[in-house]
Amino acid sequence: MSDAPAQDFARRLSEAARERRWPNVRPADAATLIVIDRTSPVPKVLMGKRHPGLKFMPGLYVFPGGRIEPGDRAMVAAGTLPSACEARLMARVQRPSMGRARALALAAIRETFEETGLLIGSRDYGPPESCPPGPWSEFAREGVFPELERLNFVARAITPPRRPKRFDTRFFAVDREAVCGQVEGVVGPDSELTELRWVTFEEARALGLHGITQVVLEELEARIAAGFGEHLPVPFYYEVRREFRREEL
């Protein structure tokens, strides 16, 4: 990406995060999963609308995601992360480890299930023999092994200091073919996500989006145009002196 688009992305992120009136906290490790449908000439992404009563990003369209939970470190999975993906997940972090990288990927899969009911993985291996309690037990019940090798690490962003919530978020993407089932009743008027929509990138830009969501969408669109290979560099957004910077991992 040239310097001009990168600077424009950084400017928009800085403008969206001007208000700084909260105590500063360490950003929590978090992960997001973008499900992409590339079966037609015009790709689409899956987005969900957050409940208007939520305190964090109410009413905005988002990708499913959230922070790492203890069960994500213990959950069994099929395959391993692509080596390039794993290496970039361990770059620019304190105490890097393959276990942490793996837990981030599994957190993205679990959060996607919790918020959308979509099961990312395979039924070819039979049900996992043991799972941590909670949402992962649903994978065993549905006979689905989460698969790591299909995930592509596409972006990273850290929330600025003195915001109400801070996350060090890794954005993953996966093709729709990796969805092997869906539990109904997860999305609805009383749920965290009130609706799901498959939208083109152009349609997504017309929705109510947070600044970082807009930026990641544009990064993802450029990545798909470049072939969507795991060898492509991963953009990393973070703030220095109240301005976002973009570098590549």
Sequence and secondary structure as in RCSB ss.txt:
>XXXX:A:sequence
MSDAPAQDFARRLSEAARERRWPNVRPADAATLIVIDRTSPVPKVLMGKRHPGLKFMPGLYVFPGGRIEPGDRAM
VAAGTLPSACEARLMARVQRPSMGRARALALAAIRETFEETGLLIGSRDYGPPESCPPGPWSEFAREGVFPELER
LNFVARAITPPRRPKRFDTRFFAVDREAVCGQVEGVVGPDSELTELRWVTFEEARALGLHGITQVVLEELEARIA
AGFGEHLPVPFYYEVRREFRREEL
>XXXX:A:secstr
  HHHHHHHHHHHHHHT    S     EEEEEEEEEE SSSS EEEEEEE TT SSSTT EE  EEE  HHHHH 
  BS   HHHHHHHTTT SS  HHHHHHHHHHHHHHHHHHH EEESBSTT S S   SSTHHHHHHHT B BSTT
 EEEEEEE  TTSSS EEEEEEEEEGGGEEEE TTSSSTTSSEEEEEEEEHHHHHTS   HHHHHHHHHHHHHHH
TT  TTS  EEEEEETTEEEEEE 
